[in-house]
Amino acid sequence: MRKTYSKIACMLLAVFFSIAAFAQTITITGNVKNSTNQEVVPAVSVTIKGTTTGTFTDDKGNFTLTTTQKPPLTLIISSIGYESQEVVVTNAAEAVVVKIAPTSSLGTEVVVSASRVPERILESPVSIERVNAAAIRIAPAASYYDIVANMKGVDVVTSSLNFKTPTTRGFGGSGNTRFNQVVDGMDNQAPGLNFSVGAIIGTSELDVDNMELLPGASSALYGPGGMNGTLLVTSKNPFKYTGLSFQLKEGVMNTDGRYNDPSAYHNWSVRWANKVSEKFAYKITAEYIQAKDWVAADKRNYDRLSPTGQGVIKGTRETDPNYDGVNVYGDETTADIRAVLQGIGQQAYFLQPYINTMMGSPINVSRTGYDEKDIIDPMTLNFKIGGAFHYKITDKLEAVFAGNWGTGNTVYTGSDRYSFKDFKMGQYKLELNGKNWFLRGYTTQENAGQSFNATVTTRLVNEAWKPTITFKDGVPNPQPTDWLVEYTQAYLAGKMAGMGDLDAHTQARSVADQGRPAAGSDQFKQLFDKIRGIPISSGGGLFIEKSDMYQLEGQYNLSSVTSKVADVLVGGNYKVYSLNSEGTLFVDSAGRIRIWEIGAYLQASRRFFNDKLKLTFSGRYDKNQNFEGRFTPRATAVVSVAKNSNIRFSYQTAYRFPSTQQQWIDLTIGGGVQLIGGDKSFQTYYGFDKNAPYTLNADGSAGATYKFNTFKPESVSSYELGYKGLHAKGRLLVDVYGYYGTYNDFLARTTVFQKRGAEPNPATDKAFSIPLNISDKVTTYGYGLGLDYRIYKAFTIGANFSSDILQDVPANYVAFFNSPKYRFNASISNNALGKSKRFGASVSYRWQDAFYYEGDFANGSVNSINTLDAQVSYRLPKIKSVVKIGGNNILNQYYFNAVGNSFVGGLYYVSFGYNIF
């Protein structure tokens, strides 16, 4: 009986405490609306003043907040683009109705990337650009990725519709290895390809919360690679942004049929996020893009044999027997017919005197090529899916498991033109976020699918149909049915019949090309599909790429302990590359190649003179398995000269270890050149220790023996002075900067030749492209000015001008600077037009100066570019939807921003979006 009473007493005690606990908990509900148009406002932060307790409004503007604090209490209501408001709650039983006003002030946004801690953008110690979800929503761009091109000082190289590569401060190119792109803390470079694959993988447009761009050197905080900048993309938190959202975007491209037939553009995306409880929330996102891609159609003649890299030259297929069109493939194969002529003279001695008159200068002829539209399927596809689970273990500790996976078809320009077919890549992370720290582990898994080298594949199609010339034991061994033999015989016959030189070449080509597979024919398709499906290592065009990357990183903010001395931040990472191309891209036929890197950084900052001066010092040390460790310091100062007006100065350094490709690549590219890495093992692998390679003289003849030097990381030191401030009562934001940078041990490539016979002969000897460091220092400098002004009735106008200049380039050195000297952007927008303030409109104009482009694929001039983008939208608040009509490059002025890349025309679209935050 006594035990029974004890049990009953315990039960009553538990109930008593439960009732007491329940009595101490209150729930506050409410709704937030826009004071201007009475529309609900989602994703608004609602917190109890003086505490960390808070929540966000849902997609209907409602919020629910549970607390043990008794009324009266004060709620702080805040959201980007709106004025913060404090609301006093005296009765928890009454729903709180809040109306917040859109703000007209600029420069109030908080950024994280500049110092890895939150700070107002006005107080950033370095140049920074930021785009939030609201700006993405009203931007006149078919893709959020296109917005980056309108940022101050940014260049974007467009390989194709879905493959775009941004950079800042020069040295741009397709697949830029000097520019970092980070999505939710994960570096989205492909481990084997070494560059970020743009929008192929990553978060969908509906899930982008903001983008922050750091121009220039950024290695001190973000590690190897950020030589010329870092772009950080942050997705939406499912605790903050809830509900169902979707967007259907339909458009049309290639409207004039100039390079491709008119075609549809489809872009569909969906996002579902649910806050299950105050502790658990999740999200699922998906996006699908399908379109007939832009086509690369540069028919200019290219001098591939020039040792000085002079690039584009005069001539067409009709006027130059050795014509090599930039975007014509298969004609990279070239040969000198004099060797065959000499053989004919030896067999028909009576022709030798006449042949002797032709044996002066080389008579180079190229194979007949095919246009890009004939060999690459123009249908581009991109499907990506993502998701995240967020669980708050405690009020101060949150766990996140997230992943992004993408697949699709696109085109990329590297050393050759590549067709990415069924390309797949996934990134998966597990993250713990504390109040002052985080610990993150993630992996990147890459699979190239059926991707192939379009240039090499087309050359091999020509060879499979009819070999240019037969080799035996590495030495030319002409056969009667060889293309070059047939060509030479017909050419000689024409010359002896009295034809002019060009007429004789034209006749010779028609004879040698007789029966050549026509583009689009069954014969051509069968040959092409067969060869593109054979691995490069086995004599085909398919490259196998199944490399992975694993990274563990963490950071701790010690400021709560060290604040009396300085605010201190420490962090570090461990990274492993696991390369697997099965011998098609790397010299890894014997097994995977593994490379590890470690790094650590420390940052200390302190304010002086009543917060008028803030000094920050950072340092980072990194070590790669194959290279000596590198230390990169950074020092910044921000001086407050008036309220909301700050002058900034920074000294930054950056570096990059040679990429995995620069270390271990082993790939045959257009023209038969062997692209190899800089690891010392290649010198014995290709017998350079016994048969040393040689360079070319300016006239194309064999030069001196090439001397191998130590392969080292590349580094840059940069100084920047800038100012950012608000004027005209907070309506005008001014941002101006100037910088000067010096590059050391600049990583580049050079071509050398290895003898096949007793004497050097560049026409027949094996060519190798090898990486090297340039000993001379290369300097750059530039400046930029940005103005944003809020004017009458919510109109916003903006303009920016920037310049990047390269100097002190050594003679005969290809710098790959690839940046126009001047560029200009301007925009005007208003998202509250009309009596009901439901109309929105924006227009954006972009201009860049002409410049000379240098790349591994081709060199040549790029014309100045003028583009105009525009959109008009209308909101339907009752169904939480928006309809938009817009276009990119609406004047349809075709342009290319890198030699060999696609010609970009107009894209026109209409979209319907539901619950777009």
Sequence and secondary structure as in RCSB ss.txt:
>XXXX:A:sequence
MRKTYSKIACMLLAVFFSIAAFAQTITITGNVKNSTNQEVVPAVSVTIKGTTTGTFTDDKGNFTLTTTQKPPLTL
IISSIGYESQEVVVTNAAEAVVVKIAPTSSLGTEVVVSASRVPERILESPVSIERVNAAAIRIAPAASYYDIVAN
MKGVDVVTSSLNFKTPTTRGFGGSGNTRFNQVVDGMDNQAPGLNFSVGAIIGTSELDVDNMELLPGASSALYGPG
GMNGTLLVTSKNPFKYTGLSFQLKEGVMNTDGRYNDPSAYHNWSVRWANKVSEKFAYKITAEYIQAKDWVAADKR
NYDRLSPTGQGVIKGTRETDPNYDGVNVYGDETTADIRAVLQGIGQQAYFLQPYINTMMGSPINVSRTGYDEKDI
IDPMTLNFKIGGAFHYKITDKLEAVFAGNWGTGNTVYTGSDRYSFKDFKMGQYKLELNGKNWFLRGYTTQENAGQ
SFNATVTTRLVNEAWKPTITFKDGVPNPQPTDWLVEYTQAYLAGKMAGMGDLDAHTQARSVADQGRPAAGSDQFK
QLFDKIRGIPISSGGGLFIEKSDMYQLEGQYNLSSVTSKVADVLVGGNYKVYSLNSEGTLFVDSAGRIRIWEIGA
YLQASRRFFNDKLKLTFSGRYDKNQNFEGRFTPRATAVVSVAKNSNIRFSYQTAYRFPSTQQQWIDLTIGGGVQL
IGGDKSFQTYYGFDKNAPYTLNADGSAGATYKFNTFKPESVSSYELGYKGLHAKGRLLVDVYGYYGTYNDFLART
TVFQKRGAEPNPATDKAFSIPLNISDKVTTYGYGLGLDYRIYKAFTIGANFSSDILQDVPANYVAFFNSPKYRFN
ASISNNALGKSKRFGASVSYRWQDAFYYEGDFANGSVNSINTLDAQVSYRLPKIKSVVKIGGNNILNQYYFNAVG
NSFVGGLYYVSFGYNIF
>XXXX:A:secstr
 HHHHHHHHHHHHHHHHHHHHHHT EEEEEEEEETTT  B  S EEEETTSS EEE  TTSEEEEEES  SSEEE
EEE TTB  EEEEES TTS EEEEE B    S  EESTTTTS EEGGG SS  EEEEHHHHHH S SSGGGGGGG
STTEEEEEEETTEEEEEESS   TT TTSEEEETTEE B TTT SB GGGSS  GGGEEEEEEEES  HHHH TT
TTSEEEEEEE  TTTS EEEEEEEEEEE TT SSS  EEEEEEEEEEEEE SSSEEEEEEEEEEEEE  B     
EEETT TT  EEES  TTT TT  BTTEESTT EEETHHHHHHHHHHSGGGHHHHHTT SS  EEE   EEHHHH
S  EEEEEEEEEEEEEEEETTEEEEEEEEEEEEEEEEESSSEEEEEEEEEEEEEEEEEESSEEEEEEEEEEE TT
 EEHHHHHHHHHHHHS SS EETTEE   TT HHHHHHHHHHHHHHTT  HHHHHHHHHHHHTTT   TTSHHHH
HHHHHHHTSBGGGTSSB     EEEEEEEEEE HHHHTTT EEEEEEEEEEEEE  TTSSBS TTS EEEEEEEE
EEEEEEEETTTTEEEEEEEEEEEETTEEEEEEEEEEEEEEEETTEEEEEEEEEEEE   HHHHHBEEE GGG EE
E  STHHHHHTTTTTS  EEE TTSSEEEE        EEEEEEEEEEEEEETTTTEEEEEEEEEEEEESEEEEE
EEEE SSSS  TTTSEEEEEEEEE S EEEEEEEEEEEEE GGG EEEEEEEEEEEE   TT        SEEEE
EEEEEEEESTTS EEEEEEEEEE  EEE  SS  EEE  EEEEEEEEEEEEGGGTEEEEEEEESTT   B SSTT
S BB  EEEEEEEES  
